[in-house]
């Protein structure tokens, strides 16, 4: 089997190198040929040179700094597709993979295909760094008049169905790419991964999480987020509207696309309320979760 591993990076050289070390530790795998495609989106910290020295087989593509995650992954994906692979594996460069993570995902693929009679998408789940808390993975979704509710799907030792997913690591067979396509270019950084899950749902493509956690990945810190109550409103707004924040136009587009216009308006209203009153929003969230 032929596998293209797709990553994009920007100015976190040591994290990228560390991630790649865990990638190459997965191989050799039985009957597997892999190629790694890494988009360096204008890094100024020498990431590309360091990767070339340590991993000369990595195919490095260069961006000008305005691709971000969605654009960088699409560039890697388009380049890999031109070469023709059976499988494409998304991977964030800030993850640490456990031993046999890829094997677990391919074993899950085979089980899912046997269960459904068609090629599924497989999602890898991640612990928070340093503990066993769930950080990223798959979601169940429920559409309501007010929008979409997501519930995490946590590994329990068996493959489990989910509806959509975070893009930290996702195994996508070529047959799915032919039906669904690439990431929606309307998105810059966020939203594209979850949106891809919805598009799989629309095409009746089954999605499973692997039975065990496949690695560790640090969750984004609230102190650096656009809804941190510890910074001024002006700073929160700046963080919100930057490409790596939660651009309101893209946020509205994502909700309207997966639900309806009314849901998009409601979601956008909640976004601005959270921006204006982060303390109140956090208290309400804690009370709903029973904390």
C-alpha positions in Angstrom: 0.0 0.0 0.0 1.1 3.5 -0.8 0.7 6.3 1.9 1.2 10.0 1.6 1.7 11.7 5.0 0.7 15.4 4.8 1.9 18.1 7.2 2.2 21.9 7.2 4.4 24.0 9.5 5.4 27.5 10.5 8.2 28.5 12.8 8.2 25.7 15.3 11.2 23.8 14.2 11.8 21.6 17.2 8.1 20.6 17.4 8.2 19.7 13.7 11.4 17.7 14.0 10.0 15.9 17.1 6.8 15.0 15.3 8.7 13.7 12.3 10.8 11.5 14.5 7.7 9.8 15.8 6.4 9.5 12.2 9.5 7.6 11.0 9.4 5.4 14.1 6.2 4.0 12.8 8.0 2.3 9.8 8.6 -0.1 8.3 5.1 -1.3 8.1 4.1 -4.5 6.2 3.7 -3.9 2.5 3.7 -0.1 3.0 5.5 2.6 1.0 5.3 6.0 2.5 6.2 9.5 1.3 6.1 12.6 3.6 5.0 15.9 2.2 5.7 18.9 4.4 4.7 22.5 3.5 6.9 25.1 5.2 4.8 28.2 5.1 7.5 30.8 5.1 9.2 29.8 8.4 12.1 32.1 9.4 13.5 29.7 12.1 15.3 27.3 9.7 12.7 24.6 9.8 13.1 23.5 6.2 16.9 23.3 6.4 16.7 21.3 9.7 14.2 18.9 8.3 16.3 18.4 5.1 19.3 17.6 7.2 17.6 15.1 9.5 15.0 13.7 7.1 16.4 14.0 3.5 13.5 11.9 2.1 10.8 14.4 3.2 9.4 16.3 0.2 9.4 20.0 1.3 7.1 22.5 -0.4 7.3 26.2 0.3 4.6 28.8 1.0 4.9 32.5 1.4 3.4 32.7 4.9 -0.3 33.1 3.9 -1.3 29.5 3.5 -1.9 28.6 7.2 -3.2 25.1 8.0 -6.0 24.8 5.4 -4.0 26.2 2.5 -0.8 24.3 3.5 -2.6 21.0 3.8 -4.3 21.5 0.4 -0.9 22.3 -1.2 0.6 19.1 0.2 -2.5 17.1 -0.8 -2.6 18.4 -4.4 1.1 17.6 -4.8 0.7 14.1 -3.4 -2.4 13.4 -5.5 -0.4 14.1 -8.7 1.8 11.2 -7.8 -1.1 8.9 -7.0 -1.5 7.2 -3.6 -3.9 4.8 -2.1 -4.1 6.6 1.2 -3.6 10.2 2.5 -2.9 10.8 6.2 -3.3 14.2 7.7 -0.9 15.0 10.5 -0.4 18.1 12.6 3.2 18.8 13.3 2.7 19.4 17.0 1.6 15.9 17.9 3.7 13.1 19.4 2.6 9.7 18.0 2.6 6.6 20.1 4.3 3.4 18.9 2.2 1.6 16.3 -0.2 4.6 15.9 -0.3 4.2 12.1 -0.7 0.4 12.4 -3.6 0.9 14.7 -5.3 3.3 12.2 -4.8 0.9 9.3 -6.1 -2.0 11.3 -9.1 0.2 12.2 -9.6 0.9 8.5 -9.7 -2.8 7.7 -12.2 -3.4 10.5 -14.4 -0.5 9.4 -14.4 -1.6 5.8 -15.4 -5.1 6.8 -18.2 -3.7 9.0 -19.6 -1.2 6.4 -18.6 -2.8 3.1 -17.0 0.4 1.9 -13.9 2.4 2.6 -14.1 4.5 5.7 -12.2 7.5 7.1 -10.3 6.8 10.3 -9.6 9.4 13.0 -6.9 9.3 15.6 -7.6 10.6 19.1 -5.1 12.4 21.2 -4.5 12.8 24.9 -3.5 16.1 26.5 0.3 16.2 27.0 1.2 14.8 30.4 -2.1 13.4 31.4 -4.9 11.1 30.2 -7.5 13.9 29.4 -9.0 13.8 26.0 -7.7 16.6 23.8 -8.6 16.0 20.1 -10.4 13.4 18.0 -13.9 12.6 16.7 -17.3 14.1 17.4 -20.9 13.0 17.3 -23.2 15.8 16.1 -26.8 16.7 16.5 -28.4 19.3 14.3 -31.0 21.5 16.0 -33.0 24.6 15.0 -30.3 26.6 16.9 -27.4 25.1 15.1 -25.1 22.1 15.7 -24.1 20.5 18.9 -20.9 18.4 19.1 -20.1 15.6 21.6 -16.7 14.1 21.8 -16.3 10.4 21.0 -13.8 8.9 23.3 -11.8 5.7 22.6 -12.9 2.6 24.5 -10.9 -0.2 22.9 -13.1 -0.8 19.9 -13.6 1.2 16.7 -16.5 3.6 17.1 -18.5 5.7 14.6 -18.3 9.4 14.7 -19.7 12.2 12.5 -16.9 14.7 12.1 -13.4 15.3 13.5 -10.4 17.4 14.4 -7.6 17.1 11.8 -4.7 16.2 14.1 -4.4 12.9 12.3 -6.9 11.4 9.9 -6.6 8.6 7.4 -8.4 9.2 4.1 -8.4 6.6 1.3 -8.2 7.8 -2.3 -11.7 6.5 -3.0 -13.0 9.1 -0.5 -10.9 11.9 -2.0 -12.5 11.1 -5.4 -16.0 11.6 -3.8 -15.4 14.4 -1.4 -12.4 16.3 -2.8 -9.9 18.4 -0.9 -10.4 20.8 2.0 -12.7 23.7 1.3 -10.5 26.6 0.1 -12.9 29.1 1.6 -11.3 28.4 5.0 -7.9 29.8 5.9 -6.8 28.0 9.1 -9.6 26.5 11.2 -12.9 24.9 10.3 -11.7 22.9 7.3 -11.2 19.6 9.2 -14.6 19.6 10.8 -16.2 20.7 7.5 -14.6 17.7 5.8 -16.3 15.4 8.2 -19.7 17.0 7.4 -19.0 16.5 3.7 -18.2 12.8 4.3 -21.6 12.6 6.1 -23.3 14.1 3.1 -21.7 11.4 0.9 -22.6 8.6 3.3 -19.0 7.8 3.9 -18.5 6.1 7.3 -16.1 7.6 9.8 -14.6 5.8 12.8 -12.2 6.6 15.6 -9.3 4.2 16.2 -9.9 2.0 19.3 -7.0 3.5 21.4 -5.4 6.9 21.7 -2.7 7.3 19.0 -0.6 10.1 20.6 -0.4 13.3 22.6 -1.1 16.9 21.6 -1.3 20.0 23.8 -4.6 21.8 23.7 -4.6 25.5 22.8 -4.1 27.6 25.9 -7.0 29.8 26.9 -4.5 32.5 27.8 -3.6 32.9 24.2 -7.1 32.7 22.8 -9.5 35.3 21.6 -11.9 34.7 24.5 -9.4 35.1 27.3 -10.9 37.4 30.0 -7.4 38.5 31.0 -6.9 40.8 28.0 -8.7 43.9 26.7 -11.6 43.8 24.4 -9.5 45.3 21.6 -6.9 42.5 22.0 -9.6 39.8 22.1 -11.0 41.3 18.8 -7.6 41.3 17.2 -7.1 37.7 18.2 -10.6 36.8 17.0 -10.2 38.2 13.5 -6.7 37.0 12.7 -6.4 33.9 10.5 -5.4 31.6 13.4 -8.3 32.9 15.5 -11.9 32.5 14.6 -12.6 34.8 11.7 -16.3 35.7 11.9 -16.9 35.5 8.2 -15.5 32.0 8.0 -17.3 31.0 11.2 -20.7 32.2 9.8 -20.0 30.4 6.5 -19.2 27.1 8.2 -22.5 27.2 10.3 -24.6 28.3 7.3 -23.0 25.6 5.2 -23.6 22.7 7.6 -27.0 23.9 8.9 -28.9 26.9 7.7 -29.0 30.7 7.5 -30.8 31.0 10.9 -28.2 28.8 12.6 -25.4 30.9 11.1 -26.9 34.1 12.5 -27.4 32.4 15.9 -23.8 31.1 15.9 -22.4 34.5 15.0 -24.4 36.2 17.7 -23.0 33.8 20.3 -19.5 34.4 19.0 -19.8 38.1 19.6 -21.4 37.6 23.0 -18.5 35.4 24.0 -16.1 38.1 22.7 -17.8 40.8 24.8 -18.5 38.8 28.0 -15.9 36.0 28.3 -16.2 35.7 32.1 -20.0 35.3 31.9 -19.7 32.8 29.1 -17.1 30.7 31.0 -19.3 30.6 34.1 -22.4 29.5 32.1 -20.3 26.8 30.3 -19.1 25.5 33.7 -22.6 25.4 35.1 -23.8 23.5 32.1 -21.1 20.9 32.4 -21.7 20.5 36.1 -18.3 21.9 37.2 
